[in-house]
Amino acid sequence: MKKLSRRSFIRNSALATAGIFSAPTILPAGILKSTYTPNNKINIGVIGCGRIARGHDIPLTLKNDSARIVAVCDVDKKRMKEGKELVLELYKEKTGKDNYVNVKMYQDFRDMCTDKDIDAVIISTPDHWHSIPAIAAARSGKDIYLQKPASLTIEEGRALSDTINRTGRILQIGSQQRSQDPWPHFHRACELVRNGRIGEIHTVKIGLPGDPSGDEEKEMPIPENLDYDMWLGSTPNVYYTEKRVHPQIDYSRPGWLRCEQFGAGMITGWGAHHVDTAHWGMGTEYTGPIEVEATAEFPKSGLWNVHGDFNVKAKYENGVTMFIGGNNPNGVRFEGSDGWIFVSRGSVTVTSSDPGNPESTLKALEASDPKILDSVIGPDEIHLYKSPEQHLNWLESIRTRQQPVAPAEIGHRSCSTCLVSHIAMKLPRKLYWDPINERFKNDDEANSMLSRPMRLPWRNYVQ
């Protein structure tokens, strides 16, 4: 199967921006025909049974009759068991039957990937466990729903996108701001911008908070139910303390979100959502910035060491400048020669710990002139991909073998822009990024940060 080059992705992006394409256009050669019929169920395994799986991915997937969750996997046996119990409970609510499905349990995702009875997997793991199980699943012939961000590093993200293209699998990134349910106004905002309703766009402002620092934490005994070495995965071996991993008594916000070993902080945690929306509106879904500079505060001590308050300035080849930071309201503001459009989630959140708008008066969709929001998109204008709901769109794509609304390359590009911004936070100078070759120009130090050392055997998945 021929591999699409990065240059081909950029070329296709330019065509999409010109309005030649109105839906994702990167289709792997030799795309597989669907073997599913309306009466067939798609057998799904869930990798990671924590907060986002329980409160979001599992219940929203099981709302669809075409989906059947038949297996769960978690390195924490307690969470694995409770994940199975949740699936059975939801099935009982839906069907009135106990033990409606024989739900298998796995502690190692590689064993799940070899299960021929499983057609697809949902990956709801910490950020450092996103790209590797997705690559393993694709190599095993399974379709994938992957929580954002796409990867821990740019190297991993490129390996993931190339693997999906090479294998012809369906991968949906959990960038649910692209779907109608529950936020149709993101699609509306981006479509208005793409069709010139605010004139020529020149600036995008994204509002994102930083994370607070924390205290030093003492080493603790590893819980018997947790395979801690497996949880660490490709990252360095460090002592166990509960606030480095996840709570043992509930499913509240886990501490790993604030540890750079496992993610980059808010710049990827929420930045992957808002940068993706910005790219959608700008028509830059298959590229990235060409210049980036940033400032950020980092904790000087404590377990939690992701960035605090920060500001990023990124310039794109089309002349648009993107600003990201806590000085802006949480959301995305497009500014053009004839006005502006601001879009956010409003008061609707995925989890109780999602950051909200600091200004309670802000609406989910606003414009410099209210008439802009009433504008009708004509039949000959750009019509962006319309997805009903992110999980449903994924299931429909598995059946049709057509690309979902947030395929691998789009997810990689939004994530890589966030990761380039994170690298700029670490280096006190303007960085010049080549989005085609995915390298910094004449900057060996910055290029050394495109990957991280990985423990065996996990490096084998990205080579």
C-alpha positions in Angstrom: 0.0 0.0 0.0 1.5 3.3 -1.0 2.2 5.7 1.8 1.0 9.3 1.5 3.8 11.8 2.0 3.6 14.8 4.2 3.8 17.0 1.1 0.7 15.2 -0.2 -1.1 16.1 3.0 -0.2 19.8 2.6 -1.3 19.8 -1.0 -4.6 18.2 -0.2 -5.1 20.8 2.6 -4.6 23.6 0.1 -7.3 22.0 -2.1 -9.7 21.7 0.8 -9.1 25.3 1.7 -10.0 26.4 -1.8 -13.3 24.6 -1.4 -12.7 21.7 -3.8 -13.3 19.3 -0.9 -15.9 19.7 1.8 -15.0 16.6 3.8 -11.8 15.0 5.1 -9.9 14.1 1.9 -7.0 11.9 3.1 -8.2 8.4 2.1 -5.8 5.5 2.3 -5.1 3.7 -1.0 -6.9 0.4 -1.2 -9.5 1.3 1.4 -11.2 -1.8 2.8 -14.8 -2.6 2.1 -17.0 -2.9 5.1 -18.0 -6.4 6.2 -20.8 -5.1 8.4 -24.4 -5.1 7.7 -27.1 -3.2 9.6 -27.8 -6.3 11.6 -24.2 -6.9 12.6 -22.8 -5.6 15.8 -19.3 -4.0 16.0 -17.5 -5.8 18.8 -15.5 -3.2 20.8 -12.9 -3.5 23.5 -12.2 -0.5 25.8 -8.5 0.2 26.8 -8.5 2.3 29.9 -11.4 2.3 32.3 -10.8 5.5 34.2 -12.6 8.9 34.4 -13.0 9.7 30.7 -14.1 6.1 29.8 -16.7 5.9 32.5 -18.2 9.3 32.1 -17.9 9.7 28.4 -16.6 7.1 26.0 -18.4 4.0 27.3 -21.9 5.4 27.8 -21.9 7.4 24.6 -20.8 4.4 22.6 -23.4 2.1 24.1 -26.1 4.5 23.1 -25.7 3.2 19.6 -27.3 -0.1 18.7 -24.5 -1.0 16.2 -22.0 -1.1 19.1 -21.3 -4.0 21.4 -18.7 -3.6 24.1 -17.3 -7.1 24.7 -14.0 -6.5 26.6 -12.3 -4.1 28.9 -8.6 -3.6 29.7 -6.8 -1.7 32.4 -3.5 -2.0 34.2 -5.4 -1.4 37.5 -7.3 -4.6 38.2 -9.8 -2.7 40.4 -10.7 -0.3 37.6 -10.8 -3.2 35.1 -13.3 -5.0 37.2 -15.4 -1.9 37.8 -15.2 -1.1 34.1 -16.8 -4.5 33.3 -19.5 -3.9 36.0 -20.3 -0.5 34.4 -20.7 -2.0 31.0 -23.0 -4.7 32.3 -25.0 -2.1 34.3 -25.5 0.0 31.2 -26.6 -3.1 29.2 -29.1 -4.0 32.0 -30.6 -0.5 31.8 -30.9 -0.8 28.1 -32.1 -4.4 27.8 -33.4 -5.3 31.2 -31.2 -8.4 31.2 -28.4 -9.4 33.6 -25.0 -10.5 32.0 -26.3 -9.5 28.6 -22.8 -9.7 27.1 -19.9 -11.8 28.2 -17.4 -9.0 28.9 -13.8 -10.2 28.8 -11.2 -8.6 31.0 -7.5 -7.9 30.0 -4.7 -6.3 31.9 -2.4 -6.0 28.9 -3.8 -4.3 25.8 -1.6 -6.4 23.6 -3.6 -9.5 24.5 -6.8 -7.6 23.7 -5.4 -6.7 20.3 -4.8 -10.3 19.4 -8.5 -11.2 20.2 -10.0 -12.0 16.8 -13.5 -11.5 18.2 -12.9 -7.8 18.7 -13.3 -5.5 15.7 -12.4 -2.1 17.2 -11.0 -0.5 20.3 -11.6 2.6 22.3 -8.5 4.0 23.9 -9.3 6.1 27.0 -5.8 6.0 28.6 -3.4 8.7 30.0 -1.7 10.7 27.3 1.6 8.7 27.3 -0.5 5.6 26.5 -2.3 7.0 23.4 -0.2 6.4 20.3 1.4 3.0 21.2 -1.8 1.0 21.8 -3.4 2.7 18.8 -0.5 1.6 16.6 -0.7 -1.9 18.0 -4.5 -2.1 17.4 -4.1 -0.9 13.8 -1.4 -3.4 13.1 -3.8 -6.1 14.5 -6.5 -5.0 12.0 -8.7 -3.1 14.5 -10.4 0.3 14.1 -9.8 2.8 16.8 -11.4 5.6 18.7 -8.6 7.5 20.4 -8.9 10.1 23.1 -7.0 13.3 22.4 -4.2 14.4 22.3 -3.0 12.0 19.6 0.4 11.5 21.1 3.0 12.4 23.7 5.6 13.5 21.1 5.6 14.6 17.5 7.6 11.5 16.6 4.9 9.2 18.1 2.2 11.2 16.3 3.8 10.8 12.9 4.3 7.1 13.5 0.6 6.8 14.4 -0.7 8.7 11.4 1.6 6.8 9.0 0.5 3.5 10.5 -3.2 4.3 10.1 -2.7 5.3 6.5 -0.6 2.2 5.8 -3.1 -0.2 7.3 -6.3 1.4 6.1 -7.9 1.4 9.5 -10.5 3.8 10.7 -9.3 6.1 13.5 -11.4 8.8 15.1 -9.7 11.3 17.4 -11.9 12.4 20.4 -12.1 16.0 19.1 -15.8 16.2 19.9 -16.0 19.9 19.2 -16.3 18.8 15.6 -19.6 17.1 16.1 -23.2 18.4 16.4 -23.9 16.8 19.7 -23.4 18.6 22.1 -21.8 21.6 20.4 -23.1 22.4 16.9 -21.9 26.0 17.2 -18.2 25.0 16.6 -19.1 23.6 13.1 -21.3 26.7 12.5 -18.5 29.1 13.5 -15.9 27.4 11.4 -18.2 27.2 8.3 -18.9 30.9 8.6 -15.2 31.8 8.8 -14.3 29.5 5.9 -16.9 31.2 3.8 -15.6 34.7 4.4 -18.3 36.0 6.7 -15.8 38.0 8.7 -13.7 38.9 5.7 -10.0 37.9 5.4 -9.0 36.2 8.7 -5.8 37.6 10.2 -5.9 36.6 13.9 -7.0 33.7 16.1 -7.1 34.0 19.9 -7.4 30.9 22.0 -8.1 31.0 25.7 -6.6 28.3 27.9 -5.6 28.3 31.6 -2.5 26.8 33.1 -2.3 24.2 35.9 -1.3 24.9 39.5 1.8 23.5 41.1 1.7 21.0 43.9 3.6 19.7 46.9 6.4 17.2 47.1 5.0 13.7 47.5 6.6 10.8 49.3 7.1 7.4 47.9 4.2 5.0 48.6 3.7 1.2 48.4 2.4 0.2 45.0 -1.2 -1.0 45.3 -1.5 -4.8 44.7 -4.2 -4.1 42.1 -1.9 -1.9 39.9 0.7 -3.0 37.4 2.7 0.1 38.0 5.6 -0.8 35.6 3.1 -1.3 32.8 1.3 2.0 33.7 4.6 3.8 33.3 5.0 2.3 29.9 7.6 3.9 27.7 8.4 6.6 30.2 11.2 6.5 32.9 11.0 4.4 36.0 10.1 6.7 38.9 8.8 5.9 42.4 5.1 5.4 42.9 3.0 7.9 44.7 -0.8 8.1 44.3 -0.9 11.7 43.1 1.4 10.8 40.2 -1.1 8.2 38.9 -4.8 8.2 39.7 -7.0 8.1 42.9 -7.6 4.6 44.3 -10.9 5.5 45.9 -12.7 7.4 43.1 -12.6 8.6 39.6 -11.8 12.3 40.2 -9.2 14.2 38.1 -6.0 12.1 38.1 -2.6 13.6 39.1 -0.8 12.4 36.0 -2.4 15.3 34.0 0.0 17.6 35.9 3.2 15.6 35.4 5.3 16.3 32.3 6.4 12.7 32.2 3.0 11.7 31.0 1.7 14.8 29.1 2.4 18.5 28.4 -0.3 20.0 30.5 -3.2 22.2 29.3 -1.4 23.1 26.0 -2.2 19.6 24.8 -4.9 18.6 27.2 -7.3 21.3 26.1 -5.2 22.9 23.4 -5.8 19.8 21.2 -9.5 20.7 21.2 -9.2 24.5 20.6 -6.3 24.4 18.2 -8.2 21.8 16.2 -11.2 24.2 16.0 -8.8 27.0 14.9 -7.3 24.8 12.2 -10.8 23.8 11.0 -11.8 27.5 10.7 -8.5 28.5 9.2 -8.4 25.7 6.7 -5.0 24.5 8.0 -6.0 21.0 9.2 -3.1 19.3 7.4 -0.3 21.7 8.2 1.0 23.8 11.1 2.6 27.1 12.0 5.9 28.3 10.5 7.0 30.5 13.4 6.4 30.0 17.1 7.5 31.8 20.2 6.2 31.4 23.8 6.6 32.2 27.4 5.5 30.1 30.4 5.8 29.7 34.1 7.0 26.3 35.3 6.9 25.1 39.0 10.3 25.2 40.6 9.5 22.4 43.0 6.8 19.8 43.7 5.5 16.6 42.0 3.3 18.5 39.5 5.5 20.2 36.9 3.5 21.0 33.8 3.3 24.7 32.7 1.3 27.3 34.6 0.3 30.6 33.0 1.6 30.8 29.4 1.4 32.7 26.2 2.1 31.4 22.7 2.3 33.3 19.4 2.3 31.2 16.3 2.4 32.5 12.7 1.0 30.4 9.7 2.1 30.5 6.1 -1.3 32.0 5.1 -0.5 35.1 7.2 -2.7 34.2 10.2 -1.3 34.7 13.6 -2.6 32.5 16.5 -2.3 33.6 20.1 -2.9 31.0 22.9 -3.0 31.8 26.6 -4.9 32.5 29.8 -5.4 36.2 28.9 -8.2 35.2 26.5 -11.6 33.8 27.5 -11.7 30.0 27.2 -12.7 29.4 23.6 -11.6 30.4 20.1 -12.0 33.9 18.6 -11.5 34.4 14.8 -10.8 37.9 13.8 -11.0 39.1 10.2 -11.1 42.3 8.1 -14.9 42.5 8.4 -15.5 41.4 12.0 -15.0 38.6 14.5 -16.6 35.3 15.7 -16.1 33.8 19.2 -17.0 30.2 19.9 -16.8 28.1 23.1 -18.4 25.3 25.0 -20.4 27.7 27.0 -21.6 26.0 30.2 -21.5 22.4 28.7 -18.6 20.3 30.0 -17.5 16.7 29.6 -16.2 16.3 33.1 -16.8 18.3 36.3 -13.1 19.5 36.3 -13.2 21.0 32.8 -12.0 24.6 32.8 -14.9 27.0 32.2 -15.1 30.6 30.9 -13.9 33.2 33.4 -16.6 35.5 32.2 -20.0 34.1 32.9 -21.7 36.5 30.5 -20.0 35.0 27.5 -22.3 33.1 25.1 -21.2 29.9 23.3 -21.4 31.7 19.9 -21.0 35.4 19.4 -20.1 37.7 16.6 -19.2 41.4 16.1 -22.5 41.7 14.2 -25.3 39.4 15.2 -26.3 39.3 11.5 -23.2 37.3 10.7 -24.6 34.3 12.7 -27.8 34.3 10.7 -26.0 34.1 7.4 -27.1 31.3 5.1 -24.3 29.1 3.6 -25.2 28.7 -0.1 -25.2 25.5 -2.1 -22.0 26.5 -4.0 -20.1 27.5 -0.9 -17.9 25.5 1.5 -19.9 22.9 3.5 -17.7 21.4 6.2 -18.1 17.7 7.2 -21.2 17.3 9.4 -20.9 14.7 12.1 -23.9 13.9 14.4 -21.9 12.8 17.5 -18.2 11.8 17.7 -18.7 8.1 18.7 -21.6 7.6 16.3 -19.6 9.1 13.4 -16.8 6.7 14.2 -19.2 3.7 14.2 -20.7 4.9 10.9 -17.2 5.2 9.4 -16.4 1.7 10.4 -19.4 0.5 8.4 -18.8 2.7 5.3 -15.0 2.7 5.4 -15.1 6.5 4.8 -13.0 8.8 6.9 -14.5 10.2 10.1 -14.7 13.8 11.0 -11.4 13.7 13.0 -9.0 11.2 11.3 -5.5 10.5 12.4 -3.6 13.1 10.4 -5.9 15.9 11.5 -5.5 14.8 15.1 -1.8 14.6 14.7 -1.6 18.1 13.2 -3.5 19.8 16.0 -1.5 17.9 18.6 1.8 18.7 16.9 1.0 22.4 16.9 0.4 22.1 20.6 3.7 20.2 21.1 5.7 22.7 19.0 4.2 25.4 21.3 5.3 23.5 24.3 8.8 23.2 23.0 8.8 27.0 22.4 7.8 27.4 26.1 11.1 25.7 27.0 13.4 27.7 24.7 13.8 31.5 25.0 13.8 32.3 21.3 11.6 32.3 18.2 11.4 28.9 16.5 11.0 28.3 12.8 9.0 25.2 12.1 8.8 23.3 8.8 5.3 21.7 8.8 6.1 19.6 5.7 9.2 17.9 7.0 8.2 18.3 10.6 11.5 19.7 11.7 12.7 23.0 13.2 15.0 24.9 10.9 18.6 25.2 11.9 17.9 24.3 15.6 19.3 21.0 16.8 18.2 21.7 20.4 14.6 22.1 19.4 14.7 19.1 17.1 16.0 17.0 20.0 12.7 17.6 21.7 10.6 16.1 19.0 11.0 12.7 20.6 11.7 11.3 24.1 13.8 8.4 25.2 11.5 5.3 25.4 11.9 2.1 27.4 11.8 -1.2 25.6 9.8 -2.7 24.1 7.7 0.3 23.5 10.2 2.1 21.2 9.6 -0.7 18.6 6.1 0.7 18.0 7.3 4.0 16.6 10.3 2.8 14.5 
